[in-house]
Amino acid sequence: MARAASPGSWASVRRAAVAKVVVMVVSGAFGLVNTRLIIGHFGADAYAQYGLLATFPTLMPFTDMGIGAVILNAVAASRDLPHDAVVRRTLTTALRVLLVSALLIATAGIVLGLLGLWPTLLGARLMEGGGRTATVCLVIYAAALPLSVGQRVVVGMGRSATQVLSQGIVSPALSCLLVITIVARLDAGNAVSVLSYLANTLVSIICLVVAWRATRPLLRDAVRDVPRLRAVRGVRIVDTAVPQLVQSLAIPIAFQTDRLLLSHLGRSEALAQYNLAAQLFNLLTQTVVVTGVAMWPHFARARADGRVESPFRPALLFGAGGLAMGLVLAALTPWAARLLSDGAVTIPLALIVASVLNVGVEAFKQPLGMYMTDPRGLRFQMLPVLVLVPVNLALSWVLIEYLGAAGPILGSVLSVAVCQILPYSWWVARDVRRRRGEAARDGGQ
């Protein structure tokens, strides 16, 4: 018979949520300081270039090649992590893939720099010497990519709060680097973007150190095996990595086109309204997503232990919590909008309602998606996600005419409900019944 999880098994999920709230507060405060320092001492052009180059990671969601899912499942399922031979080979395989990816990214950045193509790709907002800066930023990003295995190991160990808290060091670290540059009286407008990439690299370094110490000698042995291509064969990762890679490519396309559609189809004030509402409600959706990822190792460990845990009750509780937080923020939104925009932008009721529903839908979806993180579940998720892209685009296109800035948000709510929540619920219900039947048969023998 399947064993039930203890209430304490969800402690890591709660800690991740609290950690995300703390990090958002700290990052928000230091973010305002950094904005003031950059604009005040290096100019508006440096700030514009900093914002432009900071988008590189969001434009390249494919860089880890879906490896994160492979590491999370292997680490979460392990009973003796420091000495687990399967996890060791999995990490060795992951490092090899990430090193190849890093080499390709760095090479692309250097070639673009040598050919002088950065201004063509990024537009006229680059400062003089901005092409070299873009190349350096991309090389730093590529160099940090293999180090990101530490973050995946930490999350797989059920220590998502550690990974989230490490992100809180980025904004303070950037503040320190900016102050040092200012005190040294360096004319470093182009260096601002480089400093931000160096600060972000600290997250991977911190998590790698934590993972290295917590799993000794696992990571040391995995790194040692990387060049031993013939003696140490890799593990099969296609079944997990490819579905995760497809989702990492499709989901940004589905949800990052809202501003583009509003720019072309919406009224003049719609884009400003959307941006301001997103600035507020993204605080909740980011917390929802981070907390959802913390559930991944919980369900992976349950599978490895032979426990059959349905995600429907967590989904209901999580969805209700998301709606409750959304309603609280909705009550504060008119006041916050006046404060942030100095009264220049008013967020309409339809946009507030759509944003609350979006938080609730995303929250309900997370436990279902985190349950479906074995190869079978990830493969099933691919088709709904691929269908989601055109459906969301079409709904947003139509609804903008009637609802303005609320159109794309409501389009996302409807497309997620129809293309993800409904098929995910069907698949999960069948899988839970199947696994409980197998557990009952095994228990009766």
Disulfide bonds with the S-S distance in Angstrom:
none
